[in-house]
Amino acid sequence: MILIVEDNVENAELLRLYLERRANLKSVVCVRGDEVVARCRTGEVKLVIMDIQLNNTFLDGRAVGGIELTRRLKDDPKTAAIPVLLSTAHAMREQREQFLRDSGADGYVTKPIENYDTFIGDVQRRLS
């Protein structure tokens, strides 16, 4: 299963539908920090697509963004091996590279996704 962590309902649903209909990849949308961690710890999640700027996402009683939530997943031995793609809009290349370093994520996707075939190919390679 692919876990989509995205607080924009329209973006999340579009991504979920595309992954399921075009690539036959089961995906679930989630924005609650505790649920993200819990789902990843079950072993069912094979890849996470993580929005960097999350609004109203909390973990351990405090607000967290995608960078911190990814760092938490990468620091946990039970979830560290799950590939995480950061989802970012309007960030310059230098910022994206900094986001990758700060979070420990495995890659990033620029929003809006312009070439879904390339995106799906990247997702499938990371699932192999």
Residue pairs with C-beta under 8 A, 6 or more apart in sequence:
1 26
1 27
1 28
1 44
1 45
1 46
2 19
2 25
2 26
2 27
2 28
2 45
2 46
2 47
2 48
2 49
2 123
3 27
3 28
3 30
3 36
3 39
3 40
3 45
3 47
3 48
3 49
4 12
4 15
4 16
4 19
4 27
4 28
4 29
4 30
4 48
4 49
5 29
5 30
5 31
5 36
5 48
5 49
5 50
5 51
5 54
5 57
5 66
5 69
6 12
6 15
6 29
6 31
6 49
6 51
6 87
7 31
7 51
7 54
7 55
7 56
7 57
8 51
11 51
11 111
12 29
13 29
15 27
15 49
15 113
16 27
16 28
16 29
18 116
18 120
19 25
19 27
19 120
19 123
20 26
20 27
22 116
22 120
23 120
23 123
23 124
25 123
25 124
25 127
28 39
30 36
30 39
31 54
31 56
31 57
32 57
32 58
33 57
33 58
33 59
33 60
33 64
33 69
34 58
34 59
34 60
36 48
36 59
36 69
36 73
37 59
37 69
37 72
37 73
37 76
37 79
39 45
40 48
40 73
40 76
40 78
40 79
40 82
41 76
41 78
41 79
45 79
45 82
46 82
46 83
46 127
47 82
47 83
47 84
47 85
47 123
47 126
47 127
48 70
48 73
48 82
48 83
48 84
48 85
49 84
49 85
49 87
49 109
49 123
50 66
50 69
50 70
50 84
50 85
50 86
50 87
50 103
50 105
51 66
51 86
51 87
51 88
52 65
52 66
52 67
52 86
52 87
52 88
52 91
52 99
53 65
53 66
54 64
54 65
54 66
54 69
56 63
57 63
57 64
57 65
57 69
58 64
59 68
59 69
59 72
64 72
66 86
66 87
66 103
67 86
67 99
67 102
67 103
68 103
70 84
70 86
70 103
70 104
70 105
71 102
71 103
71 104
73 79
73 80
73 82
73 84
74 80
74 84
74 103
74 104
74 105
75 104
83 106
83 107
83 126
83 127
84 103
84 104
84 105
84 106
85 105
85 106
85 107
85 108
85 109
85 122
85 123
85 126
86 96
86 99
86 100
86 103
86 105
86 107
86 108
86 109
87 108
87 109
87 111
88 95
88 96
88 99
88 108
88 109
88 110
88 111
89 110
89 111
89 112
91 99
91 110
96 108
96 110
99 105
99 108
100 107
100 108
106 126
107 122
107 126
109 119
109 122
113 119
